[in-house]
Amino acid sequence: MLNRSGNKKAVSLLSGGLDSSTLLSYAVSQGYEVVALSFDYGQRHSKELESARKIADYYRVKHKIMKMDLRMIGGSALTDDISVPEKSLNDIGKEIPVTYVPARNTIMLSIALGLAEVTDSSKIFIGANSLDYSGYPDCRPEYFESINKTFSLATKKTVEGGSIEVEAPLLRYSKADIVRLAIRLKTPLELTWSCYKGGEKACGVCDSCKLRLKGFMQADSEDPIEYESIPEFYSEFLKIRNK
């Protein structure tokens, strides 16, 4: 369960996807004064930044977009000339995929830490998930336990007795749980973008699209965004649902 907090200032990482947008909805609903932080890091699916802007505008929160070029590091299908895989749903999460961006969460959280200190925020929210996910090492519970120990030693604020804590409230939620929460919070899901390929429409075949559609199917809800291709499992669900 998500717990209420008396803290009123937070930095919330916002990619424009399902998880981070739902988390921003939650933070706002709990009365946090939020600064949304997005990253233009050279990702092939930069269209997600359009969604991030729209969602930040929708909630009327301060929004910062940090530019950095992770293509100089490469090594990922999202930042290099590597094809985005199209795995079957059963194979997703069995190994670390080429869509993993080396050290991405650590880099982004470190920047969020600086912003949290400057804005006197005691929370950094990230929409990471360790159940229905692609198997990224920086989305595991032990990673967040470790990063919080490091961050507690890393800033003037924490050394002087304050606190800045990274929280991933959706970490143990299934994608279906996240969809249900988003619907309950009236998150503008039609504005979100999860696809790794960054076309005019979501591809429907990459890991991220399939995990998203699985979540909507298991939540017995229809995804409001358009897709180039619909996976068979989701197509069958729509046929049954719309009878």
Secondary structure, DSSP 8 states (H G I E B T S, - for coil): -----S--EEEEE--SSHHHHHHHHHHHHTT-EEEEEEEESS-TTTHHHHHHHHHHHHHT-EEEEEE--GGGT--STTTSS-------GGGTTSS--TT--TTHHHHHHHHHHHHHHHTT-SEEE----SSSS---GGGSHHHHHHHHHHHTTTSHHHHTT---EEE-TTTT--HHHHHHHHHHTT--GGG----SS--SSB-S-SHHHHHHHHHHHHTT----S-BSS--HHHHHHHHHHT-
